[in-house]
């Protein structure tokens, strides 16, 4: 036979066990909810990582495009400088005629025309030999063969102007 104090202890122990079981069940449910939230967060993080990678790749492509456009602007600047030097070299003959001695006219014009030929060659050199290649851009680069043909023609014009300065009539 069980005495009343022992029965009370057994009942209290049973109640504590029920409470512990209920708390354990509640903790298990909370753990399940936390696991589901962690799964959702992991999925979101995975999507964000892919978007970030795509975004970084896109930024790299855009940077490559800017590099190509900058190289084309540099090429255009070399050609503009060459054309200005060519025009100055040819114009020097008429502008300086009768003001300075003939040898100075020829030397000034020759230096300017030779500088224009250098600019045309440098333009092609800078455009074709860029050093390290940028990542693949979306835009197409200028064809090196077209650059060589165009600037080769401009260099021939410079040489023709140079021969015109040297062997052409300098007097009125």
ABEGO torsion letter per residue (X at the ends): XBBAAAAAAAAAAAAAAAAAAAAAAAAAAAAAAAAAAAAAAAAAAAAAAAAAAAAAAAAAAAAAAAAAAAAAAAAAAAAAAAAAAAAAAAAAAAAABGABBAAAAAAAAAAAAAAAAAAAAAAAAAAABAEBBBBBBABBBBBAAAAAAAAAAAAAAAAAAAAAAAABBABX
